């Protein structure tokens, strides 16, 4: 299940959504295209600190690139593997499960087709059901009326606009300081630490979660691209429509990779989650998502049964 395309939003909503239903797939961290634009210099002042307006300009540039990339990400299909380590009350692994899916774009909609469980290809009958599911989506979109299509697109645009508002709040919701430079995947990056800004009043309901996290971000110097993010919950808090609690120390990490010298896409997402749903069930898990086999989408791409998982 896909919820959004922006990395900061995706990472924070990972916790929000997972707490409401830990059986859902984690939102994929989206990407940013490489586009030429004036570089932003981070020049420390006499005390060694970078002026807040310079950091804010850099963050806003990065967030604008997230928005620009909304359409570009739809040009790619890929394979996503999610591995969950279920922990017992002592923090020991009691069970390991994995699911591998092919992610397709169908009429602008991101759709998953499950192709393996625990690194074993699906039985023929289950694979057939997955193919039939995809075909139903294709048929539905092909036969969609102009009125229904318009309503769907308007709803999607409203959702994207809410996402944009959230993303653009990040620069205002945190105090950032430059802690150095680092080479990530052959790219020079700025390394910034962020702490919630005291007294900040969020403009949207979903942005309230920002005050519950601190983190470090690596931003490519030449492209203002989010390359890596490392977020940690600094407080225990409740979320969702049921009594669920995210515990202090919950950590989320994401790393991006350059694809085809034109776009940045997620390479790996990791997080630990300890969620207690009311008094009914506790989820204590280490989760890792990896992404591979990025391919440009072609209109003539055919749905085929995958016989081998590498």
N, C-alpha and C positions, 0 to 999 in steps of 0.2 A: 504494500500500500504506500502510495506516495502522497506527501502532504505539501511540500514546498520545494523551491529550487535554490534558495539562498542559504549559504553556509552558516552564518550566525543564527539565523532563524531556525534552520534545520537542526542545529546542534541543541539549542535550548528547547525547541519543541520536541526533540527526541525524548527528553525527560518528561515533559508535560504529557505527551501522548502515551508513552509507554506506561506511565503511572495509571492511566485510565484503563488500559487494556494491554498487559504485558505480552499477549499473544500476537499483537500486531507487529508487522515488520517496521524496522526503524526508518525514519525519513532519510532519504539519501542526501548527503551534502552536495549542493550544486556547484557549478563552476563558472569561470569567468574567461571570456575570450581575450586573446592578446591583441591589443590595439595601441597604436602609437598615440602618445599624449604627452604634454609637458611634464617633466619629472618634478617631484616635490622634494625639496631639500629639508632635512631635519637638522637644524643648526643649533647646538646647545648655546645657552646664554652664559654670562660670566660665572654663574653658579654651577654650571654643568647640566642644567635642566633644559629640556626642549620646550619652548613656549607652547602652551595648550592649543593656540590657534593653528600652529603648524601640524600638530598631531591630528587635530580635528580635520584639517584639509586633506590629509593623507587618508584618514578613515572614510571620509565622505567620498573620495575618489574610488576607494576600494568598494564601497557599498554601491556606488553608481555602476561600477563594472559588473557587480552581481546582477543588477537589473538589466544591463545591456545583454547579458549572457542568457537571459530567459529563453530566447528563441534559438540560440545556437545549440543549447543542450539537446534540443529536440531532434537534431540531425544525427544523433548517435544511438546505437543499440549497444548493449554490453551484457556481461555475465556477472551476477552478484552472488557471493557466497556468504552466508551468515552462520556463525558458529556460536553456540550458547553453552557456557559452563555453569550448570546448576550447582549451587553450593549448599552445604548443610549448615546447621547451627554453629559449627566450629570453623566455618570458612573453607572446608575441604570440598573438593569436587566430587559430587555424587553421581553426576550424569552429564554426558556431552552429546549434544545434538547439532546437526548442521542441515541447512537447506540451501540448494543452489538453484538460482532462477535466471532465466534469460529475460532481460527487460527490453521491451519493444515500444516504439511510438506508433500508435494507431490513431490516425486522424487527430493528431495533437494530444492524445491521451497516453500517459505512461502506463503500460500494462505489463504485469509479470506473468511468465509462464514457468511453473516449477518443472525442473528437469532432473533433479537428483535429491535424495535424502541420505544423509550420512555418507556422502560421496559415492553412492550407488545409484546408477540410472533408475528412473522410475520403471516399474513393471509396464508392459505394453498397454494394459487396460487403463492404468492411471495416466500414462502419457497421452493416450487417445483422448481422455477426458479434458486434459489441459489444452490440447489442440482444438477440441470442440468449443471450449470456453473462449479461446481467442477468436475462432471463426464467428461465434455469436456476436462478439463485440464488433467485428468487422462488418457483419451484416447489419447490425443495428445502426452503425454510423453511416453506412452506404444508403440505407433507407430512411435516414432521418429527414424530417420535413424541414423546410426553411425556417418555420416558426420555432420548432424545437431547437434547431441548431443555433438560432439567434439567442434564445433564452439561455442555452448552455454556455455559449461564448460570453454573454454578458455576466453570468454568474462567475465564470472563471476569471474574468477581468476584475470583478469586484474583489475576489479573493486575492488576486495578485496585487491589487492596490493596497489591501490591508497588509500584505506581506511587506510591501515597499515602505509603508509608514512605520512598521515595526523596525525594519532594517535601519532606516534613517534615524531612529531614536538611539541606536547604540552609541554613536559619537557623543551624544549629550548625556547618556545615562552613566558613563564611566569616566573616571580620571585615568588617563594613560600616561606612562612615562617610558622613555626610550632606555633600554637596558643594554643595547649593543647591536652588533651585526653578526650574521651567521650565514654560511652557504648551505642551502637546502636543495638537493637534487641538481647541483650545478648552478643555482641561482642565488645571487646576493640578496639577502633579505634584511629588513629592519626587524628587530625583536622588541616588542612592546609588552609591558605588563599593564593590566587594567584592573582597577578596583571600583566598586559601585560608588557613584558620586553622592555624598551625604545630602539628604534633603531633596533629592531629585524626585519630581512628581511625574510619573509616566503619563503619556498622552493617550495610550490605548490600554485596554484591559490585559491583553496578552503580554505587554511590555513590563508588567509588574514582576515577572519572573526574573528580569535582568538584575534586580537588586539582590538576588539570592546567589549570584555567581561572581567569581573572580577568575582571571585567566591570563594567559600569555598568547600573543598572536605574532606570527611571522609573516611579513608582507614583502613581496618582491619589490625591489627598489626601482626597477625600470618600468614595471607594468602596474604597480599598485595592486597586485593580486594577493588574495589570501592564500598562502602556501601551506600553513599549518596552524592549527588552533588547539589549545589545551585549556579546558574549562573545569573548574571545581566548585561544587556547591559549598557555600560558606555557612549555611544554616539549614536546619531541618524545617520543611514546610509542607503544607497540604496542597494538593492540586486535584483537579478533575471534578466530575459530577458524583463520584463516590468518595468515601473517606480513604484517600490514599496519601501516603507521606513519602516525600523524597528526603533521604537522610543526609546530614552533613557529611561531606567527603565524597559524594557521588562525583565521578570524574568522566569527562568526555574528551576524546581526542580525535582529530581528523587530519589526514594528510592528502594533499592534492598532487596531481601529476600532469605534465604537459603532454598533450596529444596532438599529433599532426602539425605541430608548430603553429597551431591556431587557437587552441582552447585548453583550458585547465579543467580537469575532471577528477572526481574523488578516486583515491587509490586505496585508502584504508580508514575505517572508523572503528574506534574502540571505546568502550565505556563499562563501568561497573554500576549496577543498579541494585538498590535495596529498597523494595517497595512493599508496603503493608497495605492491603486492600481491606478497609474496615477491620473487622475481627475475623475475616473469613480465610484469607490466604496470604502468605508472604512469598515474595519473589526476591531471591538473592542470587544474582547472576553476573558473570563476566561475559560480555558480548563483543564479538569482533566481526566486522564486515569487511570483505575485500572485493575489489572491482577489477575486472580484466576484460580483455577481448573487445575493446572499444572499436566499433566499426561505423562508418558513415552509413546512414540509413538510405536504402534505395527503394523506390516505389515498387520495384518488381521483386522485392524480397519475399520469399515463399516460406510458409510455415512447414517445418520438417521435424520429425521425431529425432531427438538427440540420442545417439546410441552409445556415446562414450564421453565421460567427463575426465578432463585432464587435470 
